[in-house]
Amino acid sequence: MDLAPLELAVNRLREAEAALDAARADVETEAVAAVREGAPVEAICDACGLTPHDLLRLEKTAGQLPH
């Protein structure tokens, strides 16, 4: 049995999961930056889907941002 199609699908899935993780990290970093620049928490949450609680927790634990 040829497992090459399965291996290809698994590789694509792993790459997609890695891309999703990277995109999520980017969203969180940009959301924290927006809070620190004074943007309204409600507007940030509406834009990115984070809850205000999660956003403020991220802001407190983020440390210095790489900008």
ROBAMI-219563 format. One record per atom (N, C-alpha, C): y, z, x. Coordinates in steps of 0.2 Angstrom, whole numbers, padded with zeros to 4 digits, always signed. Layout:
% ROBAMI-219563
YZX/...
//
This chain:
% ROBAMI-219563
-0006+0000+0004/+0000+0000+0000/+0006+0000+0004/+0011-0004+0003/+0017-0005+0006/+0022+0001+0004/+0024+0005+0008/+0029+0010+0007/+0036+0009+0009/+0037+0003+0012/+0044+0001+0014/+0049+0002+0008/+0048-0001+0002/+0053+0000-0003/+0054+0007-0004/+0049+0011-0004/+0051+0018-0006/+0055+0021+0000/+0053+0020+0006/+0057+0023+0012/+0064+0020+0012/+0065+0014+0010/+0072+0011+0009/+0076+0015+0004/+0072+0016-0002/+0076+0020-0007/+0077+0027-0005/+0073+0030-0002/+0074+0037+0001/+0080+0037+0006/+0080+0032+0010/+0086+0032+0015/+0092+0031+0011/+0092+0027+0006/+0099+0025+0002/+0101+0032-0001/+0096+0036-0004/+0097+0042-0007/+0100+0047-0003/+0097+0048+0003/+0100+0052+0008/+0107+0050+0010/+0108+0044+0011/+0115+0042+0013/+0120+0043+0007/+0118+0042+0001/+0122+0043-0004/+0124+0051-0005/+0119+0055-0004/+0120+0062-0004/+0125+0064+0001/+0124+0061+0007/+0129+0063+0013/+0136+0061+0011/+0136+0055+0008/+0143+0053+0006/+0146+0057+0001/+0142+0059-0004/+0144+0064-0009/+0147+0070-0006/+0143+0073-0002/+0145+0079+0002/+0152+0078+0005/+0152+0073+0009/+0159+0072+0012/+0165+0071+0008/+0163+0067+0002/+0169+0066-0003/+0171+0073-0006/+0166+0077-0008/+0167+0084-0011/+0171+0088-0006/+0170+0088+0001/+0173+0091+0006/+0181+0089+0006/+0181+0082+0006/+0188+0079+0006/+0192+0082+0000/+0189+0082-0006/+0193+0084-0012/+0195+0091-0012/+0190+0095-0009/+0192+0102-0008/+0198+0103-0003/+0197+0100+0002/+0203+0100+0007/+0209+0098+0005/+0209+0093+0001/+0216+0090-0002/+0218+0095-0007/+0214+0098-0011/+0216+0102-0017/+0219+0108-0014/+0216+0111-0008/+0219+0117-0005/+0226+0115-0002/+0226+0109+0001/+0233+0107+0004/+0238+0107-0002/+0236+0104-0007/+0241+0103-0013/+0243+0110-0015/+0239+0115-0016/+0241+0122-0018/+0245+0125-0013/+0244+0124-0006/+0248+0127-0001/+0255+0123-0001/+0255+0117-0003/+0262+0114-0004/+0266+0115-0010/+0263+0119-0014/+0266+0121-0020/+0265+0118-0027/+0260+0113-0027/+0258+0110-0033/+0255+0115-0038/+0256+0114-0044/+0254+0118-0049/+0246+0118-0049/+0243+0124-0050/+0236+0125-0050/+0233+0121-0055/+0236+0121-0061/+0233+0118-0067/+0233+0110-0066/+0238+0107-0063/+0238+0100-0062/+0233+0098-0057/+0232+0102-0051/+0227+0101-0046/+0220+0101-0050/+0219+0106-0054/+0212+0107-0057/+0211+0101-0062/+0216+0099-0065/+0215+0093-0070/+0213+0087-0066/+0216+0086-0060/+0215+0080-0056/+0208+0080-0053/+0206+0086-0051/+0200+0086-0047/+0194+0089-0050/+0195+0093-0055/+0189+0096-0059/+0187+0103-0057/+0190+0105-0052/+0189+0112-0050/+0192+0117-0055/+0189+0123-0055/+0192+0128-0060/+0197+0132-0056/+0202+0134-0059/+0207+0138-0055/+0204+0144-0051/+0199+0147-0053/+0196+0152-0049/+0193+0149-0043/+0189+0144-0044/+0186+0141-0038/+0191+0138-0033/+0197+0135-0036/+0202+0133-0031/+0205+0138-0027/+0207+0144-0031/+0210+0149-0027/+0206+0152-0022/+0199+0153-0024/+0194+0155-0019/+0194+0151-0013/+0194+0144-0014/+0194+0140-0008/+0200+0141-0004/+0206+0141-0007/+0212+0142-0004/+0212+0148+0001/+0209+0154-0002/+0209+0160+0002/+0204+0160+0008/+0199+0156+0007/+0194+0156+0013/+0195+0150+0017/+0199+0145+0016/+0199+0139+0020/+0202+0139+0027/+0206+0144+0028/+0209+0144+0035/+0214+0139+0036/+0215+0137+0042/+0219+0131+0044/+0216+0125+0042/+0220+0120+0039/+0218+0114+0037/+0219+0109+0043/+0214+0104+0043/+0215+0099+0049/+0220+0093+0048/+0225+0095+0045/+0231+0090+0044/+0236+0090+0050/
//
